[in-house]
């Protein structure tokens, strides 16, 4: 006979304990252990064998068919870029992001586009069919809604699987995984055990039937209530929709991808008609730039395989308190402290009495060190009240000795800068032979931060004079 037992599962990390604990010993979160009742079924012939097919046999790798035709074309080019060129049949993709960031909007747009060539089933546990149609009508404009897009509002996974067997779709979208549950489990929808088990069954469905599955998951700032990080090892691809609610731009970032490059980024703009592709994000991020303004520099950052030009703004102001403040928006705070220390010690800028603020325009988050030189130039430009050359880009990593180091993919960065009309690029001096620089853009090679700032600001190599507010 089946036995019933009680266990406690951490809603943060999924750790299972036999008794209640006020603090999870694995992740350290408080009051996250939730009681769950499970029923142990006796092991029978039917329950002992479980897998993707129920029958498996080892085969030589040479006998396995490759299947080069796998990619399904996605009409939304930015979405296809992040996926690695298209949708792989039988794959399961997790789309995560903060509530209200635009996940359901993006997936409904993709479902309407794909319904022209494939049969799509959109399963929603949060909205009714009427609400989804109202949003689809707003997004689709005056166009006729596709007939191959089927809607259903359901949260019971067993009923959802029955609908799939009847409809036989080629693309399945589940919005969201936190609302789906299995009636055989006593825990509530959204718990770690429910999310894991439901995702595992959807994965088995995708691998056995060839249906491409997209799963939407919510993430809160605290990462509670079974966020998508619990599912990252189950799915094939993890996409995060990022962006500031006060900014119009949204970044769809690939964190994990078994069928393409990771860290790939697609750029969208949120408008009244939904998310619109931004085919040239560099031009969009520089559209409102003030030319010849002190404290502004252009950096070339790599998002996956795509170079993006962004404006880095710096501002220095005399501190009103004993300790000078350092504020970073869009760049790593520790990186800002490092660059400020190098400017103070190696270049001679007196930043110990200055509040330093750095901002990346457009809400973009820059993590790579290739933007160090642009950050340093923006700070120095504000401190000296001298503008950086309007047609110059700055690329380079700063070391603690004040030296500049060459970042990767320099060819792609310079070609993107040249395409947008920049005439000068200040880069570290190449000590090893590599590919030649593209023609049509002047390359200024420097060895140190001091030399780079002199080239960018057009100043002499003499000791910098005090700015007007320091006189």
N, C-alpha and C positions, 0 to 999 in steps of 0.2 A: 504494500500500500504506500501511497505517497506520504511523505513526511513534511511537516511545516516547521520552519525555523526562522528566527529573526536575526537580522544583521544590520549593521550601521555603515552607511556609505557616505564618504565625504563628497559634497556637491562641488568642491573646487577641483580636486585632483583625482577622485574616484577610489581612494583607498578604502578597503573593506576592513571592518573591525567587528569582533564578536560582541563587544559591549560599548556603551556610549562613552565618548571622550569629549570633554569641553574644547580641547585643542587638538587638531589633527597633527600627528607626529611627522607626517610627510611634508605637507606644505605650510604648516604653521598657522592656518586660519582657525578662527574661533567660531564655535557654534555652527559648524558646517556639517556635522554628522547627523544624517537623517535616517530614521528607522525604516527598514523595508522588510516585508514578509515574503519569503520565497517558498515555493513548494518543490521539494525534491521528488522527481518521478523515478520509479524503479527502472533500472537499466534493462531495456529490452532490445530485441533485434532491430527494431525500427529506430530507436533513439540512440543506439550505440554508434551508428554510422552517420556522420554529419560532415558535409563538405560542400564544395561548389556544385558537384555533379552527383555525389554519392558513390561514384565509381571512378577510380583513378589508376593509372599504370605508368611507370617510368618509360620515357621515350628518349631516343637520341636527339640532341639539339639540332642535328642536321635534318632530321625528319619532320621538324615542326615547320609549318608553313608560315611565311613572314607576313603576308597580307599588306602589300604596299598601297592598296586602294582605300585604306581605312578612314582617312580624313573626310569629314562631312563639312562642306563649305558653309561658313557663317557670313551672311550679308553684312553684318556690322564688322568693319575691318579692324577697329580697335579691340573689339572682343576677340576676334580671331587671332590677333597678334599675341595677346596674353595667353591664349590656350595653346599656342605653338603652331598655328596655321589652320586650325579647324577642330571640330569635335571628333574624338575617337569613339567609334561604336563600342558599347560595352563598358564605357568609363563612367566613373562617378565623381562629380565635381562639387566641392563645397564652396559656396559663396558667402562670406562672412562680412560683418561690419556692424557699426553702431546702429541702434534703432533710428529709423527716419532718415538714413543717409541716402537711400535710393535703391536698395537691393531689389525690392519687388518691382519697382518701375523698370529697372534694367532688364530683369528676367522676363517681364511681360512684353517688353519691346522685342527681345530676342525671340520669344515664343511666337509672336505675330509674324516676325520676319521668316522664321523657320517653317511656319505652317504653310508657306507657299510651296515647299518641296517635301515636307515630312509631316507625318501625323503626330500631333503634340497633345499631351494630356497635362493640364495645369491643375495640380491639387493644392487647394488652399485650406488651411485650418484657421485662418484669421479673418478672412473676408468671405462674404456671400458671393454667389455668381452674379447677382445684380450689381454689387459694388465693383467687382472686377470688370464687368462690361462697361460701367460708367467710366472707369479709368482708362480702359482700352479705347473707348470712343474718343476720349480727350487726347490720348497719345496718337491715335491713328488719323485724327483730323477728319477730312471728308471722304477718306478712302473706305471701301467696303471691308468689313471685318472678315478674316479668313474663316472658311468653313471647317478646315482641318484642325482648328484649335478648339479642343474640348475642355470644358471647365467642370470641376466638381469640388464641393465643399465637404471635406471628410477628415476626421482625425484618427479613426480606427485603422490601423495598418492592415488588418486582415481584410476589411472591406475594400481598402485601396488596392490590395493585390487582386481581389476579385474583379474590380473595375479594369485593372490592367489586362487580365486574362480575356475579358470580353472585348475591350477596345483594341488591344494589341498596338499600342503607340510605338513610335520609333524614338521619341524624346519624351522624357518624364521630368516634370518640375514639381518639387515639393516645397511648399512655403507655409510654415517653416518646420524644421525638424523638431523644434521645441514643443510643438503642438501635437505631434504624432505620438501614439501610444499603442502598446500591445495589451489586450485584455487579459492575457495569461499572466501578466505581472501585476502585482498589487501596488507598486509605486506609482506616483502621479506622473503625468506627462511633463517632460522637461527635466526630469531627474537624470543623473548620470547613467544609471542602469537602463532606463527607457531609451535614452538617446543612443547609447551604444548598441543596444540590441536592435532597435529599428534601423539604424544605419548599417549594421551588419547584414540584416535581411535585404535591404535595398542594394547592398553591394553584391550579394549572391544573385539577386535578380538581374543586375546589370551584367555580371560575368556569364551567366548561363543563357540569357535570352538575347544579349547583344543590344539591349536598350540603353541609350545614354541617359544618365540620371543626373539632374542638377538639384542640389539640396541647399536651401537657404538657412543660415544660422545667425542668431543674434549674439552680439558681444556687448557687454556692459563695461564701463571703465574699471570695475573691480574684477571682471572676469567671472562673475558668479553665475549660478543657474545653468550649469552645463554648457559653457561656451564652446565654440568650434574647436578650441585647442584639444579638447578631449577626443575629437574625431579625426585629427590630422593623420594618424597612422592608419585609419581605415580607408580613407578616400584616396583617389589617384591624384587629384589636383586640388589645391587650396588657393582660392582667390579672395583677396580682401579689398573691399570698396572703402577707400579712405577719402577724407576731405573735411574741411571746416564748414560747419553749417552756415557761417556768415560769408563764405566764399562760394562762387558759382561753379568752381572746378571740382571734379571728382576724379580720383586716381584708382583704377582697377589694377591691383598689384598681384602678381603671381608669387606666392611664397613657397609652394611645393608643386612640382609638375613632373610626372613620370614620362610625359610625352613631349616635353619641350623645355625651353630654358627657364630657369627660375629668375626671380627679380625682374621679370618683364613687366612693363607698365603700359596701360592704355589710358588715355586722357579723354574725359568727357566734360561737357558743360551742362549744368542743370538749367533748363529753360521751361517755359510754360508748357511746351509740347513734349516734355520728357528730357532724357539725356541725349545730347547731340555730340557726335564725334568731333574731336579737335585734332585734325590731321597734322597741323603744324603747331605743336604746343609752345615751341620757342617763340614764335611770333606772337602768340596769345599772351605769354607771360611778360613780354617786353612792350606790349601795345601802349601802356600808359606811363612809360618811362619818361622822366624829365631829363633831357640831354643837358650835359654840362652842369649838373647839380653836384655840389660837394657831398661826399659820403655815399656815393653810388658806384658800384663796380659790377661787371658782367662776368659770371662764372659759367663754365661749361661742364655740366654734370652728366653722368651716364646712368640712365635708368634701364637696366637690362642691356639690350643691344642698341638702345636709342639715345643719342646725345640730345640734351635739352639745355638751352641757354636761359638762365634766370638772372634776375637782378638782385644783388645782395646790397642791402642798405646798412650803413653804419652811422652811429651818432655818438659823439662824446660831449659830455656836459660836466662842468665843475660840480663835484659832489657837495651836498649840503650837510652830510653827516661825517662821522669819523672814518667809516669804512666805505670805500668806493663800491658801487654796485656793478654787477655784470648780468645782463639780461639777454638771453638768446631765444629767438623765435624762428624755428625752421632749421637751426643748426644745433649740434651737440654742445651742451653747456661746458663740458670739460675741454672740448676742442677750443672753445672761445677763451677759456682761461689760459690754455697753452699758447695760443696766438698772442694774447695780450701780454703774457710774460716775455715772449720773444721780442715783441715790438718795444717793450720797455728796456730789456737788457741788451739786445743786439742792435737796435735801430736808434735808441735814444729818445723815444717818445715818453713823456712823463704822464703815464696813464694811472699812476697810483693815486692821483688826486682827481681823476675823472671817472664819472659813471659812463660805462660803455654799453650801448644797446646795438644789437645786430638783428636784422629782420630779413627773411627771404620773401620776396613779393609773390603773391599768388597762392600762398598756403602750402607750398611745396616743402617737403622735409629732405634736407641734404645730409647724408650720412658719410659720404666718401671724403677722404682727405684732399682730393684734387681741387676742392673749392677753398683751401686754406689761403692761397694767395689773393683771391678775390676778397675774402673776408678781411685780410690784413690791409689791402688797399682801400677798402671802404672805411675802415677805422682811421687809417692814416690820412685819408682825404678829408674826413670830417675834422680831425684834430688840427690839421694845417689849414683848413678852409680853402683847399685847392681841389678842383674837380679832376677826376680821372679822364684821360682822353676818351672822347665819346665813341670813337670807332675802334676801341681796343678791348680785347678779352684777356682775362688772366687765368692761367691754368698752372697748378703746381702744388705740391705738398711741402709743408714747412717742417723742418727739423729743429731740434732744440738749439743747435749751434747757429741757427739762422740760415742754413743752407736750404736749397730747393731740390726736390726730388721729382723725377719724371713719373707721372701716372700712366696707367695703361690706356690703350685705344686712343692714342693721340691723333692718329689720322682721321678717325671718324669725328672727333671733337672739332678739329680745324676745318674740315669740310663743311660741317654744319654752320660754323661761324662765318665762313666765306659765303655760304649760300644766303645768309641773312644780311650780307653787305658790310661786315666788319673788315677793316683793312689791316689791322695790326693784331698780333697775338704775342703776348709776353709769356714765355715758357721757360722751363729749366733747360740749361745747356745739356745737350745730349752727349754723354761720354762714351756711349756704345753705338756702333753703326747699326742702323735699322732702315726702315722705309723712309724715303725722301718726303719732305713736307710738300703739301699741295701748292701749286702755283696760284698766283693771284692774291695772296695774303702775305704781308710782311711779317717775318718771324724775328722776334727780338729774344735772343737767348741770354739768360742771366744765370749767375751761380748762387746769388744770395738774395735775401729779402730786401736788403738795402738797395742793391742795384735794380731790383724789380720795381720798387717804389719810385726811384729816381726816373726810371723809364716811363712809368705809368703817369706820374704827376708832372713830369717835365721839369723837375727841380735839379739843382746841382748836387754834387757829392759833399758839399759842406754840411756842417752840423745844422740841423733844422732850427729855424728861428721859432720863437714862441708865437703861438696863434694870437689873434686879436683879443680873445677873451682871457688870455694869460698875461697880457702886457700890464 
